[in-house]
């Protein structure tokens, strides 16, 4: 379990911590898988137009070693947290559709729909998919940045609680 997930759990962000962790893991895994697959397919298509590739795989999403998480603006953290929560909510509402798909065609249709909604959430938050993935990767690998994200998630949750009253 990553530091980000442990912080998320230890701070009691959700009432049902196990469901929250499960949703977090599902969101992270699905987000990374979908975007890597999508960008890998685009990159592979572009490269194959100019040359034949026989052993190209899906590119790995990494955060450059030179990224200093302290230089990431509060606005970017807020944008990431907003997109992240929207993606969690989407996967909570529709994630079971992936398991319930009976044919490959149904599964691909659900994947396309979820991918489109995820990209829309990311765009609506003011990020690009590569930015979102970079921040997601950083949140799972950098404890300082993870703390900033957890604090922002808690702020959004407390604001939502106030708004619900």
C-alpha positions as CSV (number, residue, x, y, z in Angstrom):
1,X,0.0,0.0,0.0
2,X,1.5,3.4,-1.0
3,X,2.1,6.3,1.3
4,X,-0.7,8.1,-0.4
5,X,-3.2,5.4,0.3
6,X,-2.0,5.0,3.9
7,X,-2.4,8.7,4.6
8,X,-5.8,8.6,3.0
9,X,-6.7,5.7,5.3
10,X,-5.1,7.1,8.5
11,X,-6.8,10.4,8.3
12,X,-10.3,8.9,8.2
13,X,-11.2,10.6,5.0
14,X,-14.2,8.3,4.4
15,X,-16.5,6.6,6.9
16,X,-15.9,3.2,5.3
17,X,-12.1,3.1,4.9
18,X,-12.0,-0.3,3.2
19,X,-14.4,0.8,0.5
20,X,-12.4,4.0,0.1
21,X,-9.1,2.2,-0.3
22,X,-10.7,-0.3,-2.7
23,X,-12.1,2.6,-4.8
24,X,-8.8,4.4,-4.6
25,X,-6.9,1.3,-5.9
26,X,-9.5,0.7,-8.6
27,X,-9.4,4.4,-9.7
28,X,-5.6,4.4,-9.8
29,X,-5.4,1.1,-11.6
30,X,-8.1,1.9,-14.1
31,X,-6.9,5.5,-14.7
32,X,-3.4,4.5,-15.3
33,X,-4.4,1.5,-17.4
34,X,-6.8,3.4,-19.6
35,X,-4.6,6.4,-20.2
36,X,-1.4,4.4,-20.8
37,X,-3.4,2.2,-23.2
38,X,-4.8,5.2,-25.0
39,X,-1.6,7.2,-25.2
40,X,0.4,4.0,-26.0
41,X,-2.0,3.3,-28.9
42,X,-1.8,6.8,-30.2
43,X,2.0,6.8,-30.0
44,X,2.2,3.4,-31.6
45,X,-0.1,4.5,-34.4
46,X,2.0,7.6,-35.0
47,X,5.2,5.7,-35.0
48,X,3.9,2.9,-37.3
49,X,2.9,5.5,-39.8
50,X,6.5,6.3,-40.3
51,X,8.2,3.0,-39.5
52,X,7.4,-0.6,-38.7
53,X,7.5,-1.4,-35.0
54,X,7.6,-5.0,-33.8
55,X,8.3,-4.9,-30.1
56,X,6.9,-1.6,-28.9
57,X,4.8,-1.7,-25.6
58,X,2.7,0.7,-23.6
59,X,4.9,3.5,-22.3
60,X,5.5,3.6,-18.6
61,X,4.2,6.7,-16.9
62,X,6.9,8.2,-14.7
63,X,7.6,11.4,-12.9
64,X,10.9,13.0,-13.9
65,X,13.4,13.0,-11.1
66,X,13.8,16.7,-11.4
67,X,10.1,17.4,-10.4
68,X,10.1,19.2,-7.1
69,X,6.6,18.6,-5.6
70,X,6.9,21.9,-3.7
71,X,6.9,23.8,-7.0
72,X,3.5,22.4,-7.9
73,X,0.9,25.1,-7.4
74,X,-2.0,24.8,-4.9
75,X,-4.3,25.3,-7.9
76,X,-2.8,22.2,-9.7
77,X,-3.3,20.2,-6.4
78,X,-6.9,21.4,-6.2
79,X,-7.5,20.6,-9.9
80,X,-6.0,17.1,-9.4
81,X,-8.0,16.4,-6.2
82,X,-11.3,17.5,-7.9
83,X,-10.6,15.2,-10.9
84,X,-9.5,12.4,-8.6
85,X,-12.7,12.6,-6.6
86,X,-14.9,12.7,-9.7
87,X,-13.1,9.7,-11.1
88,X,-13.6,7.8,-7.8
89,X,-17.3,8.7,-7.9
90,X,-17.6,7.5,-11.5
91,X,-15.9,4.2,-10.8
92,X,-18.0,3.7,-7.7
93,X,-21.2,4.3,-9.8
94,X,-20.2,2.4,-12.9
95,X,-17.1,0.3,-12.1
96,X,-19.2,-2.9,-11.7
97,X,-20.2,-2.6,-15.4
98,X,-16.8,-3.7,-16.4
99,X,-17.2,-7.0,-14.4
100,X,-20.8,-7.5,-15.6
101,X,-19.9,-7.2,-19.3
102,X,-20.7,-10.5,-21.0
103,X,-18.9,-10.0,-24.3
104,X,-15.7,-8.4,-25.4
105,X,-17.8,-5.9,-27.4
106,X,-19.7,-4.9,-24.3
107,X,-16.5,-4.6,-22.2
108,X,-14.9,-2.4,-24.9
109,X,-18.0,-0.2,-25.0
110,X,-18.0,0.3,-21.2
111,X,-14.3,1.0,-21.3
112,X,-14.7,3.6,-24.1
113,X,-17.6,5.3,-22.1
114,X,-15.6,5.3,-18.9
115,X,-12.5,6.6,-20.6
116,X,-14.4,9.4,-22.2
117,X,-16.0,10.4,-18.9
118,X,-12.6,10.3,-17.1
119,X,-11.0,12.5,-19.8
120,X,-13.9,14.9,-19.5
121,X,-13.5,15.1,-15.7
122,X,-9.8,15.7,-16.1
123,X,-10.4,18.4,-18.8
124,X,-13.1,20.0,-16.7
125,X,-10.7,20.2,-13.7
126,X,-8.3,22.1,-15.9
127,X,-5.7,19.4,-16.4
128,X,-4.5,17.3,-19.4
129,X,-4.5,13.5,-19.1
130,X,-0.7,13.4,-19.0
131,X,-0.7,16.1,-16.2
132,X,-3.2,14.1,-14.3
133,X,-1.2,10.9,-14.6
134,X,2.0,12.7,-13.6
135,X,0.3,14.1,-10.5
136,X,-1.2,10.7,-9.7
137,X,2.1,9.0,-10.0
138,X,3.7,11.7,-7.8
139,X,1.0,11.4,-5.2
140,X,1.9,7.7,-4.9
141,X,5.6,8.2,-4.8
142,X,6.3,11.5,-3.0
143,X,5.1,11.7,0.7
144,X,5.2,15.5,0.8
145,X,3.0,15.8,-2.3
146,X,0.8,13.1,-1.0
147,X,0.2,15.1,2.2
148,X,-0.8,18.1,0.1
149,X,-3.2,16.0,-1.9
150,X,-4.8,14.4,1.2
151,X,-5.2,17.9,2.8
152,X,-6.9,19.1,-0.4
153,X,-9.2,16.0,-0.5
154,X,-10.2,16.7,3.1
155,X,-10.9,20.3,2.3
156,X,-13.1,19.4,-0.6
157,X,-14.9,16.8,1.6
158,X,-15.4,19.3,4.4
159,X,-16.7,21.9,1.9
160,X,-19.1,19.3,0.5
161,X,-20.4,18.6,4.0
162,X,-21.0,22.3,4.7
163,X,-22.8,22.6,1.3
164,X,-25.0,19.7,2.1
165,X,-26.3,21.3,5.3
